[in-house]
Each structure stands twice: as structure tokens, then as C-alpha cells.
Amino acid sequence: MKCEVPIWEKSNLTLEEAAAYSGIGINKLRKLSDCEDCKFVLWIGTKRLIKRQKLDEYLSEQYSI
């Protein structure tokens, strides 16, 4: 039996989940998180996870992306 956690309760999201959560495309999220100083990306080897709360903070501070 697999327990599915809702996206809004997860602390880290895959690119696909982050795109569904934020309404921003996967390619744009990938481009934003490629920066060295990106505060909302977590790298696990080559796997990229998006820190949901940090992404929310980043988006609330931006005028346009």
C-alpha cells in the first residue's frame, strides 16, 4: 500500500511537481535553478529537487521571471 503525500505538504518537489504546483513550465524552472546561487534548488547527485517553501519565497519577491 503506497501512501501518497499531497504536493502542498511536501518539502521538496521534483521539477514536474514544482511545475504543477507553481504553474511555471519545467524548462523555465530548470533554467532558473541552473544558477550557482539558486536558493530553492537541492541537488542529490544529478537529481534536482525544488525546495517548495523557498520557491514560494522567491516567487513572492519577483516582479517577473
C-alpha positions as a printed NumPy array, in Angstrom:
array([[  0.   ,   0.   ,   0.   ],
       [  1.534,   3.276,  -1.179],
       [  0.836,   6.436,   0.812],
       [  0.629,   9.498,  -1.445],
       [  1.562,  12.828,   0.161],
       [ -0.161,  15.942,  -1.272],
       [  2.166,  18.355,  -3.095],
       [  1.432,  21.259,  -0.726],
       [  2.672,  19.141,   2.23 ],
       [  5.954,  18.032,   0.624],
       [  9.109,  19.946,   1.477],
       [ 10.933,  19.055,  -1.762],
       [  9.383,  18.672,  -5.199],
       [ 10.52 ,  17.18 ,  -8.475],
       [ 10.521,  19.514, -11.481],
       [  7.224,  18.02 , -12.649],
       [  5.601,  18.518,  -9.234],
       [  7.008,  22.051,  -8.933],
       [  5.635,  22.928, -12.375],
       [  2.175,  21.64 , -11.421],
       [  2.351,  23.424,  -8.053],
       [  3.55 ,  26.809,  -9.325],
       [  2.157,  26.977, -12.845],
       [  5.655,  27.623, -14.206],
       [  6.915,  25.389, -17.009],
       [  9.507,  22.683, -16.407],
       [ 12.014,  24.284, -18.786],
       [ 11.724,  27.674, -17.059],
       [ 12.166,  26.061, -13.627],
       [ 15.202,  24.189, -14.937],
       [ 16.669,  27.449, -16.291],
       [ 16.021,  29.312, -13.014],
       [ 17.527,  26.535, -10.896],
       [ 20.682,  26.176, -13.028],
       [ 22.229,  29.256, -11.386],
       [ 25.016,  28.633,  -8.874],
       [ 23.384,  30.886,  -6.256],
       [ 19.851,  29.479,  -6.601],
       [ 18.431,  29.188,  -3.086],
       [ 15.462,  26.938,  -3.895],
       [ 17.251,  24.005,  -5.548],
       [ 18.575,  20.902,  -3.787],
       [ 20.96 ,  18.679,  -5.73 ],
       [ 21.162,  14.99 ,  -4.841],
       [ 23.877,  13.804,  -7.192],
       [ 22.453,  14.777, -10.573],
       [ 18.849,  14.774,  -9.347],
       [ 17.341,  18.233,  -8.921],
       [ 14.686,  18.854,  -6.263],
       [ 12.914,  22.139,  -5.662],
       [ 12.511,  23.386,  -2.084],
       [  8.816,  24.281,  -2.023],
       [  8.885,  26.957,   0.693],
       [ 11.995,  28.637,  -0.737],
       [ 10.364,  28.62 ,  -4.192],
       [  7.287,  30.315,  -2.702],
       [  9.501,  32.968,  -1.076],
       [ 11.423,  33.515,  -4.319],
       [  8.241,  33.922,  -6.363],
       [  6.666,  36.318,  -3.866],
       [  9.694,  38.628,  -4.229],
       [  9.762,  38.631,  -8.041],
       [  8.032,  41.05 , -10.375],
       [  8.581,  38.899, -13.461],
       [ 10.52 ,  35.777, -14.37 ]])
